[in-house]
């Protein structure tokens, strides 16, 4: 099909001998270099896309009950599947919940949000993958993500390092943890060590997010 678009008149006539293309006015004419683009578009639409979509639809219907979609308008179904298009990061901060001793005024939490809002949009979307398994915005906006931030305790043994180290060294080695699935009682949860400096917070969070770039492309 790609070669047809750039082929000579003889090439097009040879490949499409006996084929016709339907014009916008309803007339069917012989395929030539002047109308070959329309011919290719029609072929793709009529033959390739339906066969691929049929396989997609079959798999999709195994996961979701097709009858449930009758209650949605197309624009509502689109929002449900691919999420909202506006990323309101401030709403995410305002509606995030915390487990004690963390709260919005806690020094570590203040440092976290300062580092977070300084990230570029690509890294912020990686954060969504890190804590929710998807970089899509749920219906109703990021405020409905249901993010929780809980403290991640520093291990009291030396399992994080082969050599003995004090609490500050252990804290430096500790990475934030994200829970996008409902396992061990966590769901859409960030387990955040109680870092004591902005630089350490930025370094550990950036490193953690660099490993998470495989989202589920569905809200």
C-alpha positions as CSV (number, residue, x, y, z in Angstrom):
1,X,0.0,0.0,0.0
2,X,2.8,2.4,0.7
3,X,4.4,1.6,-2.6
4,X,1.1,2.3,-4.4
5,X,1.1,5.9,-3.1
6,X,4.5,6.7,-4.7
7,X,4.3,4.3,-7.7
8,X,4.3,5.2,-11.4
9,X,1.1,5.1,-13.5
10,X,2.2,1.8,-14.9
11,X,2.9,0.3,-11.5
12,X,-0.5,1.5,-10.1
13,X,-2.4,0.2,-13.2
14,X,-0.6,-3.1,-12.9
15,X,-1.3,-3.7,-9.2
16,X,-4.9,-2.4,-9.3
17,X,-5.9,-3.8,-12.7
18,X,-9.7,-4.1,-12.7
19,X,-10.1,-2.4,-9.3
20,X,-12.2,0.7,-8.9
21,X,-12.4,3.5,-6.3
22,X,-15.6,5.2,-5.2
23,X,-15.3,9.0,-5.3
24,X,-17.1,11.4,-3.0
25,X,-19.8,12.1,-5.6
26,X,-20.6,8.4,-5.7
27,X,-19.0,7.6,-9.0
28,X,-16.8,4.5,-9.3
29,X,-13.7,5.0,-11.5
30,X,-10.6,3.2,-12.4
31,X,-7.7,3.5,-10.0
32,X,-5.0,5.9,-11.2
33,X,-2.2,7.8,-9.6
34,X,-4.6,10.7,-9.2
35,X,-6.9,8.8,-6.9
36,X,-4.7,6.1,-5.6
37,X,-4.4,7.8,-2.1
38,X,-8.2,7.5,-1.8
39,X,-8.0,3.9,-2.9
40,X,-5.4,3.0,-0.3
41,X,-7.3,4.8,2.5
42,X,-10.5,2.8,1.6
43,X,-8.6,-0.5,1.5
44,X,-7.1,0.1,4.9
45,X,-10.4,1.2,6.3
46,X,-12.4,-1.7,4.8
47,X,-10.0,-4.6,5.2
48,X,-7.2,-4.0,7.6
49,X,-8.8,-2.0,10.4
50,X,-11.9,-4.2,10.9
51,X,-9.8,-7.4,11.2
52,X,-7.6,-5.9,13.8
53,X,-10.5,-4.2,15.6
54,X,-12.3,-7.5,15.7
55,X,-9.5,-9.2,17.6
56,X,-9.2,-6.2,20.0
57,X,-13.0,-6.2,20.6
58,X,-13.0,-9.9,21.4
59,X,-10.2,-9.5,24.0
60,X,-11.8,-6.3,25.4
61,X,-15.2,-8.0,25.9
62,X,-13.5,-10.8,27.9
63,X,-12.4,-8.2,30.5
64,X,-15.5,-5.8,30.4
65,X,-19.1,-6.7,30.1
66,X,-20.3,-5.0,26.9
67,X,-23.8,-4.6,28.2
68,X,-22.5,-2.2,30.9
69,X,-21.5,0.3,28.2
70,X,-25.1,0.9,27.1
71,X,-25.4,3.3,30.1
72,X,-22.6,5.6,28.8
73,X,-22.5,8.3,26.1
74,X,-19.4,8.0,23.9
75,X,-17.7,11.0,25.6
76,X,-18.4,9.5,29.0
77,X,-17.0,6.1,28.0
78,X,-13.9,7.8,26.6
79,X,-13.3,9.5,29.9
80,X,-13.8,6.3,31.8
81,X,-11.3,4.4,29.6
82,X,-8.6,6.9,28.9
83,X,-9.1,9.3,31.8
84,X,-9.4,13.0,32.1
85,X,-7.2,15.2,29.9
86,X,-6.3,17.8,32.5
87,X,-3.6,17.1,35.1
88,X,-4.4,19.2,38.2
89,X,-1.3,18.4,40.3
90,X,-2.4,20.9,43.0
91,X,-5.6,18.9,43.5
92,X,-3.6,15.8,43.9
93,X,-1.7,17.4,46.7
94,X,-4.8,18.9,48.4
95,X,-6.7,15.6,48.5
96,X,-3.8,13.3,49.4
97,X,-4.3,11.5,52.7
98,X,-1.5,10.7,55.3
99,X,-0.8,8.2,57.9
100,X,0.6,9.5,61.2
101,X,3.0,10.9,62.0
102,X,2.7,12.3,58.5
103,X,0.3,15.2,57.9
104,X,0.3,18.0,55.4
105,X,2.3,20.3,57.6
106,X,5.0,17.6,58.4
107,X,8.5,18.8,57.3
108,X,9.1,15.7,55.2
109,X,5.8,16.1,53.4
110,X,6.5,19.8,52.7
111,X,9.8,18.8,51.2
112,X,8.2,16.0,49.2
113,X,5.6,18.4,47.5
114,X,8.3,21.0,46.9
115,X,10.3,18.4,45.0
116,X,7.3,16.9,43.3
117,X,6.0,20.2,41.9
118,X,9.5,21.0,40.5
119,X,9.5,17.8,38.4
120,X,8.7,18.1,34.7
121,X,5.4,16.7,33.5
122,X,7.0,13.5,32.2
123,X,8.4,12.7,35.7
124,X,5.1,13.6,37.3
125,X,3.3,11.1,35.1
126,X,5.9,8.5,36.0
127,X,5.0,9.2,39.6
128,X,1.4,8.3,38.8
129,X,2.6,5.0,37.4
130,X,4.7,4.5,40.5
131,X,1.8,4.8,42.9
132,X,-1.2,3.9,40.8
133,X,0.1,1.7,37.9
134,X,-1.3,4.1,35.3
135,X,-0.4,7.5,34.1
136,X,-4.0,8.4,33.3
137,X,-6.2,10.8,35.3
138,X,-9.3,9.1,36.8
139,X,-12.8,10.4,36.2
140,X,-13.2,13.5,38.3
141,X,-9.6,14.5,38.2
142,X,-6.4,13.7,40.2
143,X,-8.2,14.5,43.4
144,X,-10.0,11.2,43.0
145,X,-6.8,9.2,42.7
146,X,-7.0,8.2,46.3
147,X,-3.3,8.7,47.0
148,X,-2.0,7.9,50.5
149,X,1.4,8.7,51.9
150,X,2.6,6.6,54.8
151,X,6.0,6.5,56.6
152,X,8.6,4.0,55.5
153,X,10.6,3.0,58.6
154,X,14.3,2.8,58.5
155,X,15.4,-0.9,59.0
156,X,17.0,-1.5,62.3
157,X,19.3,-4.2,61.0
158,X,22.1,-4.0,58.4
159,X,20.1,-5.8,55.6
160,X,20.3,-2.7,53.4
161,X,24.1,-2.7,53.5
162,X,26.9,-5.2,54.0
163,X,28.7,-3.0,56.4
164,X,27.3,-1.7,59.7
165,X,25.8,1.8,59.5
166,X,23.9,4.3,61.6
167,X,20.3,5.5,61.0
168,X,21.4,8.4,58.9
169,X,23.3,6.1,56.5
170,X,20.4,3.7,56.4
171,X,18.0,6.6,55.5
172,X,20.3,7.6,52.7
173,X,20.1,4.2,51.2
174,X,16.4,3.8,51.6
175,X,14.2,4.3,48.5
176,X,10.5,5.4,48.4
177,X,8.1,2.6,47.6
178,X,4.9,2.8,45.5
179,X,2.0,0.4,45.7
180,X,-0.4,0.6,42.7
181,X,-2.1,-2.7,43.5
182,X,-4.2,-3.7,46.5
183,X,-1.6,-5.9,48.1
184,X,-0.7,-6.1,51.8
185,X,-3.4,-3.5,52.6
186,X,-1.8,-0.8,50.3
187,X,-3.5,0.7,47.2
188,X,-2.3,3.8,45.5
189,X,0.1,4.4,48.3
190,X,3.5,6.1,48.5
191,X,5.7,4.7,51.3
192,X,8.0,7.6,52.0
193,X,11.1,7.5,54.2
194,X,11.4,10.5,56.6
195,X,14.2,12.2,54.7
196,X,15.8,15.1,56.5
197,X,17.0,17.2,53.5
198,X,15.6,18.5,50.3
199,X,18.6,17.2,48.3
200,X,18.2,13.7,49.6
201,X,14.5,13.8,48.9
202,X,15.0,14.9,45.4
203,X,17.7,12.3,44.7
204,X,15.9,9.3,46.1
205,X,12.6,10.2,44.5
206,X,14.1,10.8,41.1
207,X,16.0,7.5,41.2
208,X,12.9,5.6,42.2
209,X,10.8,7.1,39.4
210,X,13.4,6.4,36.8
211,X,12.6,2.7,37.2
212,X,8.9,3.0,36.6
213,X,7.9,3.6,33.0
214,X,5.5,0.7,32.1
215,X,1.9,2.0,32.8
216,X,-1.4,0.4,32.1
217,X,-2.9,2.7,29.4
218,X,-6.3,2.8,31.0
219,X,-7.8,5.0,33.7
